[in-house]
Amino acid sequence: MTHTTEFVPGIHVQGIAPPLRLADYRLIAFDMDSTLINIECVDEIADAAGRKAEVAAITEAAMQGVIADYKESLRQRVALLRGVPVAHMERVLLHRMRYNPGVRELVHTCRSAGLATLLVSGGFTYFSDRVRADLGIQFARSNVLEVQDGHLTGRMVDQVWGDICDGAEKRRTLLEVASLLGIRTEQVIAVGDGANDLPMMAAAGLSVAFHAKPSVRAQAQVAINSGGLDRLLEVVRP
């Protein structure tokens, strides 16, 4: 295993020799929950059903990689959301969801430098559509919660590309977007925090862990352990 070193306080690197140049990259892919935003949306939705602790425990195990089958873990969590009103999701979006520090700055700098932007989330379109539009992210893929009569059914809706955006789908989406844009994998940056981000991070030219789980920090080339997401610009300079 490559030795990890502290590049600057709060940022560890391995297998690279920073500073790198942002101009050498053409696509940056982001996880959403706990990466671009401060919450795990499924946990906060579960709060309305009085099941936040139960759902959060499954989420934590999935993010740590203790639960290997992400799809099944997500189905279990979504099933526990049955009956939650859509109005509660709106309250989560308005009152609990916040962007993590440095997110706007990093996305703006990457867009200004000509990088394409991609959001790939194991979360839900109810939130990712707002995040994508607000930040001006070009491409996005996430899961759709089924709604009937203004309440969640406890199920997700299949989409044209498949059923659930898990780690394998994140990787496939990253490679698909890169291919469509004529971008080589070594020109791609992937940013995440959980075990389901590892497949896309492994496929990218530069893998970045942001306040991540230990297993993700250990495998990432860049681990930002303190401060905001814009600290990536200390490693990959505009």
PAZAVEX-465715 format. One record per atom (N, C-alpha, C): x, y, z; residue in one letter. Coordinates in steps of 0.02 Angstrom, whole numbers, plus 32768, in hexadecimal, padded with zeros to 4 digits. Atoms other than C-alpha are relative to their C-alpha. Example, Ala and Ser with C-alpha at 12.3 -4.5 7.8 and 13.67 -1.06 7.14 Angstrom:
2
802D7FC58000A 82677F1F8186A 802D803C8000A 7FD67FC57FFDS 82AC7FCB8165S 7FD980378025S 
***
This chain:
238
802A7FC48000M 800080008000M 802C803F8000M 7FDA7FC38005T 803E80AE7FD4T 7FFE80258043T 7FFC7FDC7FC0H 80778113806AH 7FDA80427FFBH 80267FC27FFDT 800281A1809BT 802880358024T 7FDD7FC97FE0T 804F824A80C3T 7FD2803B8007T 80267FC37FF7E 800982ED8103E 801F80367FD4E 7FE97FCE802FF 801A83688074F 800180458020F 80087FC57FD7V 7FDA83FB80DAV 7FD37FEB803AV 802A80157FC7P 7F8083F78183P 7FB87FF07FEAP 80458014800FG 7EDD8397816FG 7FF67FE07FBCG 800580218041I 7F02835280C1I 80387FCD7FF8I 7FCF8036800AH 7F5782AA80A5H 7FFE7FEA7FB7H 7FFC80178045V 7F93826B7FFDV 80297FC07FFDV 7FD8803B800EQ 7FD681C97FB8Q 7FFF7FF27FB5Q 7FFB80128046G 801381947F0DG 8002803A7FCFG 7FFC7FC6802BI 801A82467ECAI 80338031801DI 7FCF7FCE7FEAA 809382D87ED3A 7FE380467FF4A 801D7FBD8009P 803183797EEDP 803480378007P 80417FED801CP 801484007EC0P 7FF67FE87FB8P 801580128043L 7FB683C37E27L 7FE0803C7FDEL 801E7FC88025R 7F6784307D9FR 7FB87FEF7FEDR 8046800B8011L 7EAB84417D8CL 7FF77FFC7FB5L 80047FFF8049A 7EC884607CD3A 800C7FBB7FE1A 7FF48044801AD 7EFC83A97CC1D 7FC37FD38006D 803D80287FF6Y 7E4B836E7CEEY 7FC7801F7FD9Y 80377FE88029R 7DAB83797C8AR 7FBB7FEE801BR 804180147FE2L 7D23832A7CF7L 800A7FF5804AL 7FFF800D7FB9I 7CFF832B7DB1I 7FBC7FE48014I 803D80227FEBA 7C7F82B47DFDA 7FFA8003804CA 800C7FF97FB8F 7C3282CF7EA9F 7FCA7FD08018F 8036801C7FD8D 7BD382657F23D 7FD8803A801DD 80287FC97FE4M 7B4782C97F75M 7FFD7FFF804CM 800C80017FB8D 7B1782958026D 80427FFD8027D 7FC47FFA7FD7S 7B9E82C580A4S 803F80157FD9S 7FC97FE68029T 7C0C83028014T 7FEF80477FE9T 80167FBD8014L 7BB483927FBDL 7FD4801F8036L 802E7FE77FCDI 7B3283A18047I 80107FE18044I 7FEC80117FBCN 7B3A838E8104N 7FDA7FC5801EN 802A80347FE3I 7AB88304811DI 7FFF7FC17FD5I 8015803B8024E 7A8B825380ECE 7FB480067FFAE 80467FEF8008C 79E0827880A2C 7FD17FC98019C 802C80377FEBV 799681CC80C3V 7FF87FFF804BV 80047FFF7FB7D 79BE81DD817DD 7FD080378017D 802A7FC87FECE 796882868188E 7FB77FF57FEDE 804580108012I 78CE824B812AI 7FE37FCF8033I 801780327FD0A 78C381B881A3A 7FED801E8043A 80107FDE7FC1D 78BA82338233D 7FB5800B8007D 80487FF47FFFA 780582578202A 7FD97FC28013A 8021803F7FEFA 77DB81A08218A 80157FE68044A 7FE880167FBFG 7831819782C1G 80307FC77FFBG 7FD38039800BR 78B0811E8278R 804680177FECR 7FBF7FE58015K 7949818C8261K 803A7FD5801AK 7FC880277FE3A 79B9812682D7A 80087FBE7FDBA 7FFE80418023E 798C80838280E 801C80077FBAE 7FE97FF58045V 79A780C881D1V 804980178000V 7FBC7FE57FFDA 7A4581278202A 80337FC9800EA 7FD280387FF2A 7A9380878246A 800E7FD87FC1A 7FF58024803FI 7A798030819EI 802A802B7FD1I 7FD97FD3802AT 7ABC80C98142T 804A7FFE8014T 7FBB7FFF7FE8E 7B5980CD81AEE 80237FBF7FEDE 7FE280418011A 7B7880138193A 800E7FFB7FB5A 7FF680008049A 7B63802980D6A 803B802C7FECA 7FCA7FD18011M 7BD880BF80D0M 80447FE78017M 7FC1801D7FE7Q 7C5B80648138Q 80157FC37FD7Q 7FF0803C8027G 7C527FD080C0G 7FF17FC08026G 8012803C7FD9V 7C127F5A8148V 7FC97FDA7FDDV 8034801F8029I 7B777F3980DEI 801880047FB8I 7FE380018043A 7BB97F038035A 7FCC800E7FCAA 80347FF98032D 7B127F037FD9D 7FDD80438009D 801B7FBD7FF8Y 7AEC7FBD7FC9Y 7FB780037FEAY 80457FFE8019K 7A4E7FA17F62K 7FCF7FE68034K 802D801D7FCFE 7A007F317FE5E 7FFB802D803EE 80017FD47FC5S 7A327FA88072S 7FD4803D7FF2S 80297FC68010L 79DF80388016L 7FB67FED7FFDL 804680178001R 79417FD47FF5R 7FE47FF98047R 801580077FBAQ 79397FAC80AFQ 7FF08044801FQ 800A7FBE7FE4R 794B806280DER 7FC380237FE3R 80387FDF8021V 78CE80A2805EV 7FBE7FE08016V 803D80217FE8A 784E80208097A 7FE9801D8042A 80107FE37FBFL 7856806F8143L 7FE480477FFAL 80197FBC800BL 7824811780F7L 7FB680007FEBL 804580048018R 777780DA80C5R 7FD2802B802BR 80307FD57FDDG 76F2815980F0G 801980468010G 7FE57FBD7FF2V 776681EF8104V 7FE480307FCBV 801B7FD08031P 7713828880B4P 803780247FDAP 7FD07FDA8028V 776C82E28027V 800E80438021V 7FF67FC07FDDA 77548380808EA 80397FFD8031A 7FC880067FD3H 77D2833C810AH 804280047FDAH 7FC37FFC8028M 785383278081M 801080497FEEM 7FF57FBA800FE 783A83DD8053E 801C8024803EE 7FE57FE17FC3R 785A840E8109R 80497FED800AR 7FB980167FFCV 78FA83A68108V 802A802A7FD1V 7FDA7FDB8033L 793183FE8069L 800A80498016L 7FFD7FB97FEFL 790984AC80ABL 8024800F8042L 7FEA7FF07FBCH 793C849E8161H 803C7FD78019H 7FC9802A7FE8R 79BC84128173R 803A7FF97FCFR 7FCC80098032M 7A1B840380CFM 802780417FF6M 7FD37FC8800DR 7AB0847780BFR 803A7FE77FD5R 7FC480138025Y 7B4384788048Y 803B7FFF8030Y 7FC480027FD7N 7BE684448097N 802D803B7FEEN 7FD37FC7800DP 7C6A84CD80A7P 802B7FF47FC2P 7FD48003803AG 7CC884F28007G 7FE27FE17FC2G 801E8022803AV 7C4F84977F94V 7FF580317FC6V 800D7FD08036R 7C16852F7F32R 804180187FE0R 7FC07FE78019E 7CC8856E7F23E 80227FCD7FD2E 7FDF80338029L 7D0B84C97EE1L 7FDB7FF47FBFL 8026800D803DV 7C7E84AA7E65V 8008803B7FD0V 7FF87FC5802BH 7C8B855E7E24H 804580017FE0H 7FBC7FFF801AT 7D4785517E10T 80097FCB7FCAT 7FFA80368032C 7D3B84AA7DB4C 7FDB80127FC0C 80277FED803BR 7CB384EB7D40R 802580377FD9R 7FDC7FC98020S 7D1885897D1ES 803E7FE77FDBS 7FC4801D801FA 7DAF851C7CF4A 7FEE7FD27FC5A 801580288039G 7D4784BF7C72G 7FF17FB7800DG 800F80467FF0L 7D29841C7CCFL 7FB57FF37FFBL 804580177FFCA 7C8783BF7CB3A 7FF27FEA8047A 801280107FBBT 7C28839C7D54T 7FCA7FCB8002T 802E80397FFAL 7BCB82FF7D8AL 7FF07FF38049L 801680147FBEL 7B6582D57E24L 7FE57FB87FFBL 801880468000V 7B4F821A7E46V 7FF27FED8049V 801480087FBBS 7AEE81EF7EE2S 7FD67FC1800BS 802C80367FE9G 7AA5815A7F3CG 7FC3801C8022G 80397FDE7FE4G 7A2981DA7F7DG 7FC880097FCEG 80407FFB8024F 798D821F7F2DF 7FFB80407FD7F 80077FC8802FT 795E82907E9CT 7FDC803B8021T 80237FC87FDEY 78ED82F77F10Y 803380338018Y 7FCB7FD37FE7F 798E83407F57F 8034800F7FCAF 7FCA7FF68030S 7A0C83267ECCS 7FEC802E7FC7S 80167FD28035D 79A183837E4CD 800A80488017D 7FF77FBC7FE6R 79A6841D7EBDR 804A80128003R 7FB87FF47FFAV 7A60840C7EDEV 801F800B7FBBV 7FE57FF98044R 7A8783F47E26R 7FF080447FE3R 80157FC0801DA 7A23848D7DF2A 8022803A8024A 7FE57FC97FD9D 7A6484FA7E7FD 804B800A7FF3D 7FB87FFC8009L 7B1B84D17E62L 801480047FB6L 7FF07FFE8047G 7B0F84CC7DA4G 80277FC37FE9G 7FE0803E8014I 7B4984177D99I 7FDE7FE57FC1I 801A80128042Q 7B3683D37CE8Q 7FDB7FBE7FFEQ 801C80438004F 7B11831B7D03F 7FF27FE58046F 8010801C7FBEA 7ABE82BB7D90A 7FDD7FBD7FF8A 802480407FFDR 7A83820D7DBCR 7FF57FEE8049R 801180157FBDS 7A2881D77E5AS 7FBE7FD97FFES 8039802D7FFCN 799181747E95N 7FBE80278008N 80427FE07FFEV 78D7819D7E87V 7FD47FDD8034V 802F801A7FCEL 786481857F1EL 7FBA7FFF7FE2L 804580058018E 77B581477EF2E 7FD280258030E 802F7FD97FD8V 772B81BB7F2DV 7FB97FF27FE8V 80478007800FQ 7670819B7F36Q 7FD8802A8033Q 802A7FD77FD5D 75F082177F7AD 8028802A8031D 7FD97FD37FD7G 767882887FBCG 802A7FDF8036G 7FD980247FCDH 76CF82008023H 802E7FCD7FDDH 7FD28033801AL 7762818B8007L 7FE27FBB8008L 801B80457FFET 773580D77FDFT 80307FCF8021T 7FCE802E7FE7G 77D6808D8022G 80237FDA7FC8G 7FDF801F8039R 780F80607F73R 802280357FD5R 7FE17FD48031M 787D80AA7EEBM 7FE87FEE7FBAM 801880088044V 785380BF7E33V 803B7FED7FD3V 7FCC80128031D 78BA80657DAED 800680387FCDD 7FF37FCD8032Q 790B80DA7D30Q 801A7FDF7FC0Q 7FED801D8040V 794080C27C7BV 80457FDF8003V 7FBC801B7FFAW 79F4809F7CB1W 80057FC58031W 7FFC80367FCFG 79C980237D3CG 7FD5800E803CG 802B7FF97FC5D 798080127DE9D 801B802F8035D 7FE47FDA7FC7I 79F6805C7E6CI 804680187FEEI 7FBD7FE5800AC 7A8E80CC7E62C 802C7FEC803BC 7FD280197FCCD 7B0980677ECAD 8048800F7FEAD 7FBA7FF48011G 7BC780647EC4G 80117FEE7FB8G 7FF280168045A 7BCC80037E20A 7FE280317FCEA 80217FD0802EE 7B51807C7DCFE 802480438000E 7FD97FC27FFEK 7BB681127E0BK 803C7FFA7FD2K 7FC5800B802BR 7C5080C97DB7R 7FEB80007FB6R 801680068046R 7BF0809F7D18R 7FEC80457FE5R 80157FBD8016T 7BA5814F7D10T 803C802C7FF3T 7FC37FD98009L 7C4E81A17D27L 80227FEE7FBEL 7FDF8016803DL 7C9981397C9BL 7FD780117FC2L 802C7FF08039E 7C0281557C2AE 8005804A7FEEE 7FFC7FB8800DV 7C0782137C3DV 804480127FE4V 7FBD7FF28019A 7CC382167C24A 80067FEA7FB7A 7FFD80198044S 7CB281AC7B87S 7FDA802C7FCFS 80297FD6802BL 7C2782177B3FL 802180447FF2L 7FDF7FBF8007L 7C8F82B47B5AL 80467FFA7FE4L 7FBD800A801BG 7D2E82677B15G 8037800E8033G 7FD17FF27FC9I 7D8682717BBEI 80207FBF8017I 7FDD803B7FE7R 7E0A81F47BF5R 7FF87FFB804CR 800B80097FB8T 7DF981A97CA3T 80348024802AT 7FCD7FDD7FD9E 7E9D81F77CDAE 7FF2804B8005E 80147FB97FFDQ 7E4982A17CBCQ 7FC3800A802CQ 803D7FFD7FD7V 7DBE827B7D38V 80138003804AV 7FFA7FFD7FB7I 7DB382AB7DF1I 7FBF7FE5801DI 803C801A7FDFA 7D3A824A7E61A 8005800E804AA 80017FEA7FBBV 7D08828A7F0DV 7FC87FDD8026V 803480217FD9G 7CAC82277F93G 80157FF68048G 7FF1800B7FB9D 7CA481F08048D 7FF07FBA8018D 801680417FE9G 7C5781428051G 80187FC77FD5G 7FE8803C8023A 7C7C8090801CA 7FE27FFA7FBAA 801F80058042N 7C01809D7F8BN 801F80317FCDN 7FDC7FD4802ED 7C7081267F42D 80417FE27FE7D 7FBF801C8011L 7D0A80B77F37L 80057FE77FB7L 7FF980168046P 7CE180697E8CP 800D803A7FD0P 7FF37FC8802FM 7CD781137E35M 804380218010M 7FC07FE37FEEM 7D6C81537E96M 803A7FD87FE2M 7FCC802B801CA 7DD280BE7E5BA 800780087FB4A 7FFF7FF88049A 7DA280E17DA6A 801B80447FEAA 7FEC7FBB8011A 7DD681997DAEA 804C80098002A 7FB97FF07FFEG 7E8081E57D8FG 8016801B8043G 7FF17FE67FBDL 7E77823B7E38L 7FC57FF3802EL 803480117FD0S 7E1481FA7ECDS 8007802B803ES 80007FD17FC8V 7DE382707F59V 7FCD7FEB8034V 802C80107FC8A 7D9B82438003A 7FF580408029A 80117FC37FDAF 7D4082CE805FF 7FDF7FEE8042F 801980117FBCH 7D2A82B8811CH 7FE27FBA7FFDH 801A80418015A 7D18820280EBA 80097FCA8036A 7FF9803B7FD6K 7D088158813CK 80487FE87FFBK 7FBA80157FFFP 7DB08109816CP 80157FD77FC3P 7FEE802A803AS 7DAC808880DFS 800680297FC1S 7FFD7FD5803BV 7D8F81128060V 803E802D8002V 7FC37FD87FF8R 7E18818380A5R 803D7FD77FEER 7FC6802A800AA 7E9080F1809DA 800E7FF27FB7A 7FF880118047Q 7E7280D37FE3Q 8004803D7FD2Q 80007FC4802AA 7E6481877FA5A 8046801C7FF8A 7FC07FDE800AQ 7EF681E57F5AQ 800480418026Q 80057FC27FD9V 7EBC82847FB1V 7FCB7FF68036V 803180037FC9A 7E668283805CA 7FFD80438022A 800B7FBF7FDFI 7E2083298098I 7FDD7FF18042I 801980157FBFN 7E09830D8152N 7FEA803B802CN 80167FC57FDCS 7DED83C0818DS 7FF480387FCES 800F7FC8802DG 7DA6845E8140G 7FCE7FEE7FCBG 803380078034G 7D39847380A7G 80177FDA7FC3G 7FF18026803DL 7D2E841A8001L 802D80287FD1L 7FD47FD7802BD 7D8684AC7FACD 804A7FF78011D 7FBA800D7FF0R 7E2584738003R 80207FD27FCBR 7FE480268037L 7E3883FF7F6EL 802A802C7FD3L 7FDB7FD2802BL 7E78849A7F14L 8046800F801BL 7FBB7FFC7FE7E 7F1184967F85E 802A7FC97FE2E 7FDD8039801FV 7F3D83F07F33V 7FFF80057FB4V 80097FF98049V 7EF9840D7E83V 7FF5804A7FF2V 80037FB78003R 7F1F84C37E61R 7FE6801A7FBDR 801A7FE2803EP 7EC0852E7DE3P 8038801F7FD6P 
***
